[in-house]
Amino acid sequence: GKEAGGQLVDQRFCPRIVEGELRYNLVKDALVGIIHKKPKEGGISAVGGTGSIYTYYGPEEAKFANLTKGFLEGDLAKIMPALDLAEEPVPLWWTTDFILASPEGTPAEEEKWIVGEFNCSCVGISKCLPAYCTVAKPDASFFDIPVKDLM
């Protein structure tokens, strides 16, 4: 419970999760990339290995300019104080996943996004998944990542 330092957030279901979520990859307070993680048809989870589709964008992507500006210039400074960690810096490498919460047809400049997850304990780099060791690939390594994904 809370007395032991745990936290639980009761969050409403966002039906537009079926359209995917945006993962903002950050190094300290700098956005370094955006991934649109879309679940496979009929799903609601875009976890790697489930048939989901990942589309990669740079940090300046115009499609997400309103969300990016609001997050980086407004909300980012409020995160650590809201967690009662005002004296701590944001993590070195972390992600924020956003789910679109506005009704369909909402103009882009009026869209509302909800944070579905902050992650700083097991941040993965999706393009590096070929280097992930599995039972089928126990000797996977950095050299299994396609060169195009290293650039």
C-alpha positions as CSV (number, residue, x, y, z in Angstrom):
1,G,0.0,0.0,0.0
2,K,0.9,3.7,0.1
3,E,2.4,3.4,3.6
4,A,5.0,1.1,2.1
5,G,5.8,3.5,-0.7
6,G,3.6,1.9,-3.4
7,Q,1.3,3.8,-5.7
8,L,-1.8,2.7,-7.6
9,V,-3.5,4.9,-10.2
10,D,-7.1,4.3,-11.0
11,Q,-7.4,5.3,-14.7
12,R,-10.4,5.2,-16.9
13,F,-10.4,3.0,-20.0
14,C,-9.6,4.8,-23.2
15,P,-11.3,3.0,-26.0
16,R,-9.1,4.7,-28.6
17,I,-6.2,2.5,-27.4
18,V,-7.1,0.3,-30.3
19,E,-5.6,3.0,-32.5
20,G,-2.3,2.7,-30.6
21,E,-0.3,4.7,-28.2
22,L,2.6,7.1,-28.6
23,R,5.8,6.3,-26.7
24,Y,7.9,9.3,-26.1
25,N,11.6,8.3,-25.5
26,L,13.4,10.9,-23.4
27,V,17.0,11.4,-22.2
28,K,16.6,13.6,-19.1
29,D,14.3,16.3,-20.4
30,A,15.1,15.9,-24.1
31,L,12.7,14.1,-26.4
32,V,14.8,11.8,-28.6
33,G,12.1,9.9,-30.5
34,I,8.5,9.0,-30.8
35,I,7.1,5.5,-31.5
36,H,3.5,4.9,-32.5
37,K,2.7,1.5,-31.2
38,K,-0.5,0.1,-32.8
39,P,-1.9,-3.2,-31.6
40,K,-2.6,-5.9,-34.2
41,E,-6.2,-5.9,-35.5
42,G,-8.7,-6.7,-32.7
43,G,-6.1,-6.2,-29.9
44,I,-5.6,-3.5,-27.3
45,S,-2.0,-4.2,-26.3
46,A,0.9,-3.1,-28.4
47,V,3.6,-5.0,-26.5
48,G,6.4,-6.2,-28.7
49,G,6.0,-9.7,-30.1
50,T,2.2,-9.6,-30.2
51,G,1.9,-8.6,-33.9
52,S,1.7,-4.9,-33.2
53,I,2.9,-2.4,-35.7
54,Y,5.6,0.1,-34.7
55,T,6.1,3.4,-36.6
56,Y,9.1,5.5,-35.7
57,Y,9.2,9.3,-35.7
58,G,11.8,11.9,-34.9
59,P,11.2,14.3,-31.9
60,E,10.1,17.1,-34.2
61,E,7.3,15.2,-35.8
62,A,4.6,17.7,-36.9
63,K,1.7,15.3,-36.4
64,F,2.3,15.4,-32.7
65,A,3.5,19.0,-32.3
66,N,0.7,20.0,-29.9
67,L,1.2,17.1,-27.6
68,T,5.0,17.5,-27.7
69,K,4.9,21.2,-26.9
70,G,2.3,20.8,-24.1
71,F,4.3,17.9,-22.6
72,L,7.8,19.4,-22.9
73,E,6.9,23.0,-22.1
74,G,4.1,22.5,-19.6
75,D,3.6,19.1,-18.0
76,L,7.2,17.8,-17.8
77,A,8.1,20.2,-15.0
78,K,5.1,19.0,-12.9
79,I,5.9,15.3,-13.0
80,M,8.5,14.9,-10.2
81,P,6.6,17.3,-7.8
82,A,3.4,15.3,-8.5
83,L,5.2,12.2,-7.4
84,D,6.5,13.9,-4.2
85,L,10.0,13.9,-5.7
86,A,10.4,17.6,-6.4
87,E,14.1,17.6,-5.4
88,E,14.9,14.7,-7.7
89,P,15.8,15.0,-11.4
90,V,13.8,13.2,-14.0
91,P,15.4,9.8,-14.9
92,L,18.4,9.7,-17.2
93,W,16.5,7.5,-19.8
94,W,12.8,7.0,-19.6
95,T,9.6,6.8,-21.6
96,T,6.0,8.2,-21.4
97,D,3.2,6.4,-23.2
98,F,0.2,8.5,-24.3
99,I,-3.2,7.3,-25.2
100,L,-5.6,9.5,-27.2
101,A,-8.6,10.3,-25.1
102,S,-10.5,12.7,-27.3
103,P,-13.6,11.7,-29.2
104,E,-13.0,10.8,-32.9
105,G,-13.1,13.8,-35.1
106,T,-11.6,16.2,-32.5
107,P,-9.3,18.7,-34.3
108,A,-5.6,18.0,-33.7
109,E,-5.1,21.2,-31.8
110,E,-7.8,20.3,-29.4
111,E,-6.8,16.6,-28.8
112,K,-6.5,15.4,-25.2
113,W,-3.9,12.7,-24.4
114,I,-3.7,10.7,-21.2
115,V,-0.5,9.2,-19.9
116,G,-0.9,5.5,-19.7
117,E,2.5,4.7,-18.4
118,F,5.9,6.2,-17.3
119,N,8.8,3.8,-17.5
120,C,12.3,4.1,-16.3
121,S,13.1,0.6,-15.1
122,C,13.0,-1.4,-18.3
123,V,13.1,1.0,-21.2
124,G,13.6,-1.0,-24.4
125,I,14.8,0.2,-27.7
126,S,12.5,-1.6,-30.1
127,K,14.9,-1.5,-33.0
128,C,17.3,-3.5,-30.9
129,L,15.0,-6.5,-30.4
130,P,17.0,-8.7,-32.7
131,A,19.8,-8.5,-30.1
132,Y,17.5,-10.0,-27.5
133,C,18.5,-13.5,-26.4
134,T,15.7,-16.1,-26.4
135,V,15.5,-19.9,-26.2
136,A,15.5,-19.9,-30.0
137,K,18.3,-17.4,-30.3
138,P,20.6,-17.9,-27.2
139,D,23.6,-16.3,-29.0
140,A,21.8,-13.1,-30.2
141,S,24.0,-10.0,-30.0
142,F,24.4,-6.4,-31.1
143,F,25.6,-7.7,-34.5
144,D,22.1,-9.1,-35.2
145,I,20.6,-5.6,-35.4
146,P,20.2,-4.6,-39.0
147,V,22.6,-1.8,-39.9
148,K,19.7,0.4,-41.1
149,D,18.3,0.3,-37.5
150,L,21.6,1.5,-36.1
151,M,21.6,4.8,-38.1
